[in-house]
């Protein structure tokens, strides 16, 4: 049975800056799928980011590229094993040049009621990441 993988294609303004940002989070660049137009960032065995310079990204769609610095176009939620991992990843993002964005308080209160804990950060190109911890029932 084949393993399913997710590849997120993200347009970036500066490929070197974007690679450095994600490497600072502890994610590795796969040189086999990296050149002057794109970089493959391995998040884990099943998730990869394809960082694509904007001119190259335009070859993937006829629609215009969204300005993710000005507008939210998607939120990439990433489940982690502990609250500490959420904080560690977010703090690494902030140290690497990302920005923290506070979610609406009513959403955070609702999440806390079910035991969830999360934070939100933006990468230098405005892509929104939401690492979170959610305790799963023990079976």
N, C-alpha and C positions, 0 to 999 in steps of 0.2 A: 504494500500500500504506500502510495506517495505521500510525503509530508506536505502539508499546505504551508505556504509562506506568504508573508505580506511584504510588498515593496511599496513604500511611499515615495512618490516622485515629487520633490520639492524644488521650486524655482528659487535660485539664489542670485544675489547681485555680485558677490565676490566669492568665488569657489574656495580660495585659500582660507579666507576668514571663516567660511562655513565649516570647512573640514576641521580647522583648529578648534572651533567651538565644540563640535561634537566629539572630537578626540578628548577634549578637556572633561567631558562627561564620563569618560572611561570607555567610550565606544570606539571600535577600531575601523580604520579605512582599509578596505580590501583592494590592494593595488591591481589585481587582475581585472577589475571592472572600473578602473579609474583612469581618466585622461584629462586633457585640458577643458573638456566640456562637461564632464560628469565625474562624480565620486560616489562609490558605494560604501556606505557606512553600515557596519554590522552592529545591530542593537543586541540581538541574540540569535540563536540558531534558526528562528522562524521569522524574524523581522529585520528588514534592511531598509535604509533610506537611500534613495538615489538623489543626490544633490546635483541639480542641473542648472548650468548658467542659463540666464533668462532667454538669450537668443536661441539656444539649443532646445530649451523647454517649449518654445513656440512651435517646434516641429511635431509636438505630441497632440496638439489641439488647434482647431481653427478659431477658437474663442480667444479673446484677449487674456493675458496673464493678470491675475488679480494683484492689486497692491496690498499685500498682507501686512505692510507696516501701518497703513491707514485703516484697513478693514479686516474684520475677522472673517476668514473663509472656511475654516475648519478648526476643530480642537482634537488633538491627538492624545487620548487618554491612555495611560500606561499603568497597568496594575503591578504593584510591587509587593514584596512579602511583608514589609514592616513600615511603620511610621518613620522610623529612622532612615530607611532607604529613600522615602519621599523627601525628607529634609536634606539628606546628603546630595541627592540628584539636583534638587532645586538650588541648593547653595553652590554646587559646582557650576551650574548654569549661570548664576549671578556673577560668580568670580570670573567666568569666561566671557562676560560681556552681555549676557542676557538680562532681561528685565522681569521683575515679578509683577504679576497682575492679580489684584484681589478680586475674587469672584463676588458676586452679590451676596451680602450677608445672609439673606433668607435661604439661599441655596446651600451655603455652608452649614447653617443650622439644621436644615432638613437632612443633609448627609450625615451629620454628627448623630442625629437621632437613631440612625441605623448602624452606627459604629464606623462609618467611613471617615477617612482623613485624607485630605488632598491639598495640593497647592497648584498654582498656575504660573508658568513662566513663558516668556516669548524669546525665541532665538533672535539673533541680529537681523534676520529678514522678516521678523514679525510672525513666524509660525508659532502657533499656540500649543504648548504641551501641558498636560494635566496629569502628572504622576499622582497616584492615589493608592491608599491601602484600604482594603475592605476585608474584615475578618469573615472567613468562610466557615459555615457550620462543620463541626467535626462529625464524620460518619463512623 
